[in-house]
Amino acid sequence: MNHTLNLFNSATTHEDNDYCEREDGEINTQVYPVFPLLKERALYANTCKAQDEKAQKELCSKDFPSHKKLTPGIYLVTCGCKQKVIYGFSMMLSGESPEMLFDLIMNRFERNYNPHISYDASCKVKEYGLSRELKRSMSIQITTDRFHEANHSTCSEAFKSSMYDSLRGFNSEAVEQTNQMLNNKFSHLHVTEPILEVN
């Protein structure tokens, strides 16, 4: 525990003026009325996608599947409540990746907004974030939703939503349930997550 605290305390603290404010408005393929685009995507020393993919494969056996006949789909963000309120969505132009959730956190969330996030590959998002924004990534709890926990047999138990008593009333499968409803109505859509618990 001391090592983790020392790592957090020694990590670079980025201030709001370290990032470029968004001036061009929203991105045409994204709709997040509750989370407007605040910043431009930052530039990071770690930009090697091959290096990211290698690290993520070593970390976890879960893959982001693709299908030749399907479009990449819709990246949906809901709350973890019974109502499954949709906070927004992105039309994915390429396959799903940890970068998508990382960008949502970094570019749309206020710096002091740290919701609990449930995502089907929490381990990979955490790894991606820790190699770019250590302190910010350590400030946000991300766990794998109960539906996908079985896919993460080699991951730490700490990534499983079912391990936390505080998440018992949290619907970590809200996006999967919304996805099922949307697929029944619009069979050409493919929906992925994350889910936020708003405190």
C-alpha positions as CSV (number, residue, x, y, z in Angstrom):
1,M,0.0,0.0,0.0
2,N,2.8,2.4,0.8
3,H,4.4,1.8,-2.6
4,T,1.0,2.7,-4.3
5,L,0.7,5.9,-2.2
6,N,4.3,6.9,-3.0
7,L,3.7,6.3,-6.7
8,F,0.5,8.4,-6.6
9,N,2.1,11.2,-4.6
10,S,5.2,11.3,-6.8
11,A,3.2,11.3,-10.1
12,T,3.1,14.5,-12.2
13,T,0.2,16.7,-11.3
14,H,-1.3,18.2,-14.5
15,E,-3.1,21.5,-14.2
16,D,-6.0,22.6,-16.4
17,N,-3.7,25.0,-18.3
18,D,-1.5,22.0,-19.3
19,Y,-4.3,21.0,-21.8
20,C,-5.6,22.9,-24.8
21,E,-9.2,24.1,-24.4
22,R,-11.6,22.8,-27.1
23,E,-12.4,25.5,-29.6
24,D,-13.9,23.7,-32.5
25,G,-17.1,22.5,-30.8
26,E,-18.3,19.0,-30.7
27,I,-17.1,16.0,-32.8
28,N,-19.8,15.1,-35.4
29,T,-19.8,11.4,-34.5
30,Q,-20.2,12.0,-30.7
31,V,-23.3,13.1,-28.7
32,Y,-22.7,13.6,-25.0
33,P,-25.1,16.4,-23.8
34,V,-24.2,15.8,-20.2
35,F,-20.4,15.8,-20.9
36,P,-19.5,18.5,-23.4
37,L,-16.1,18.4,-25.0
38,L,-13.8,20.5,-22.7
39,K,-10.3,19.8,-24.0
40,E,-8.4,18.8,-27.1
41,R,-6.8,15.3,-26.9
42,A,-3.4,15.7,-25.3
43,L,-0.2,14.5,-26.8
44,Y,1.6,11.8,-24.9
45,A,5.1,10.3,-25.0
46,N,3.5,6.8,-25.4
47,T,1.9,6.9,-28.8
48,C,2.9,3.4,-30.1
49,K,-0.3,1.4,-30.8
50,A,1.7,-1.8,-31.3
51,Q,3.3,-1.3,-27.9
52,D,-0.1,-0.7,-26.3
53,E,-1.6,-3.9,-28.0
54,K,1.4,-6.0,-26.8
55,A,1.1,-4.7,-23.2
56,Q,-2.7,-5.3,-23.2
57,K,-2.3,-8.9,-24.6
58,E,0.2,-9.7,-21.9
59,L,-2.1,-8.2,-19.3
60,C,-5.3,-9.9,-20.2
61,S,-6.6,-12.5,-22.6
62,K,-9.8,-10.5,-23.4
63,D,-9.9,-9.3,-27.0
64,F,-12.0,-6.6,-28.7
65,P,-13.7,-8.7,-31.4
66,S,-14.4,-7.4,-34.9
67,H,-16.7,-8.7,-37.6
68,K,-16.2,-8.2,-41.3
69,K,-19.9,-7.7,-42.0
70,L,-20.7,-5.4,-39.1
71,T,-19.9,-1.7,-38.7
72,P,-17.9,-1.0,-35.5
73,G,-21.1,0.1,-33.8
74,I,-22.2,2.6,-31.2
75,Y,-20.2,3.3,-28.0
76,L,-22.9,4.0,-25.4
77,V,-22.5,5.6,-22.0
78,T,-25.3,5.0,-19.4
79,C,-25.7,5.3,-15.7
80,G,-25.7,2.2,-13.5
81,C,-29.2,3.0,-12.1
82,K,-32.4,1.0,-12.6
83,Q,-33.5,3.5,-15.3
84,K,-30.3,3.0,-17.3
85,V,-30.3,6.7,-18.4
86,I,-28.2,7.2,-21.5
87,Y,-25.6,9.9,-21.0
88,G,-24.4,9.9,-24.6
89,F,-22.9,7.9,-27.4
90,S,-20.2,7.8,-30.1
91,M,-20.5,6.3,-33.5
92,M,-17.4,4.2,-33.7
93,L,-15.4,4.7,-36.9
94,S,-13.0,1.9,-36.0
95,G,-13.0,-1.0,-33.6
96,E,-13.5,-0.5,-29.8
97,S,-10.3,0.2,-27.8
98,P,-9.3,1.4,-24.3
99,E,-8.4,4.7,-25.9
100,M,-12.1,5.6,-26.3
101,L,-12.9,5.5,-22.6
102,F,-9.6,7.2,-21.8
103,D,-10.4,10.1,-24.1
104,L,-13.9,10.4,-22.7
105,I,-12.5,10.7,-19.2
106,M,-9.7,13.1,-20.1
107,N,-11.5,15.3,-22.6
108,R,-15.1,15.4,-21.3
109,F,-14.9,15.0,-17.5
110,E,-14.0,17.8,-15.2
111,R,-10.7,17.1,-13.4
112,N,-12.4,16.5,-10.0
113,Y,-15.2,14.3,-11.4
114,N,-14.3,10.7,-10.5
115,P,-17.3,8.4,-11.0
116,H,-17.1,4.7,-10.6
117,I,-17.0,3.2,-14.2
118,S,-18.0,-0.3,-15.2
119,Y,-16.5,-1.4,-18.5
120,D,-16.0,-4.8,-20.1
121,A,-12.3,-4.4,-20.3
122,S,-11.5,-2.3,-17.2
123,C,-8.0,-3.8,-16.9
124,K,-7.0,-2.6,-20.4
125,V,-8.4,0.9,-19.8
126,K,-6.5,1.1,-16.5
127,E,-3.2,0.0,-18.2
128,Y,-3.7,2.5,-21.0
129,G,-4.4,5.3,-18.6
130,L,-1.6,4.5,-16.2
131,S,0.9,4.8,-19.0
132,R,-0.3,8.3,-19.9
133,E,-2.1,10.0,-17.0
134,L,-1.0,8.1,-13.9
135,K,-2.5,10.3,-11.2
136,R,-5.8,10.8,-13.0
137,S,-6.1,7.1,-13.8
138,M,-5.4,6.2,-10.2
139,S,-8.2,8.5,-9.1
140,I,-10.9,6.7,-11.0
141,Q,-12.2,3.3,-10.0
142,I,-12.9,1.2,-13.1
143,T,-14.2,-2.4,-12.7
144,T,-15.4,-5.0,-15.2
145,D,-19.1,-5.5,-15.4
146,R,-20.5,-8.7,-13.9
147,F,-21.5,-10.0,-17.4
148,H,-17.9,-9.9,-18.7
149,E,-16.1,-11.0,-15.5
150,A,-15.7,-14.6,-16.7
151,N,-13.8,-13.4,-19.7
152,H,-11.0,-12.0,-17.4
153,S,-9.7,-15.2,-15.9
154,T,-6.2,-13.9,-15.7
155,C,-7.0,-10.5,-14.3
156,S,-6.8,-9.3,-10.7
157,E,-10.0,-9.8,-8.6
158,A,-9.8,-6.0,-7.9
159,F,-11.2,-5.4,-11.4
160,K,-14.4,-7.4,-10.7
161,S,-17.5,-5.4,-9.9
162,S,-18.9,-8.3,-7.9
163,M,-16.0,-8.0,-5.4
164,Y,-17.3,-4.7,-4.0
165,D,-20.1,-4.4,-1.5
166,S,-20.5,-0.7,-2.4
167,L,-21.5,-1.7,-5.9
168,R,-24.3,-4.1,-4.9
169,G,-27.1,-1.6,-6.0
170,F,-25.1,-0.6,-9.1
171,N,-26.3,-2.1,-12.3
172,S,-23.0,-2.9,-14.0
173,E,-24.8,-4.5,-16.9
174,A,-27.0,-1.5,-17.8
175,V,-25.3,-1.1,-21.2
176,E,-25.7,-4.8,-22.0
177,Q,-29.4,-4.6,-21.1
178,T,-29.8,-1.4,-23.2
179,N,-27.8,-3.0,-26.0
180,Q,-30.2,-6.0,-26.0
181,M,-33.2,-3.7,-26.2
182,L,-31.7,-1.7,-29.1
183,N,-30.7,-4.8,-31.0
184,N,-34.2,-6.0,-30.8
185,K,-35.4,-2.8,-32.4
186,F,-32.4,-2.0,-34.6
187,S,-30.6,-5.2,-35.5
188,H,-27.9,-3.4,-37.5
189,L,-26.6,-1.6,-34.4
190,H,-23.8,-3.0,-32.2
191,V,-23.5,-1.3,-28.8
192,T,-20.6,-1.3,-26.4
193,E,-20.2,0.3,-23.0
194,P,-19.1,2.0,-20.3
195,I,-21.5,2.6,-17.4
196,L,-21.0,5.4,-14.9
197,E,-22.1,5.5,-11.3
198,V,-22.8,9.1,-10.5
199,N,-22.1,10.0,-6.9
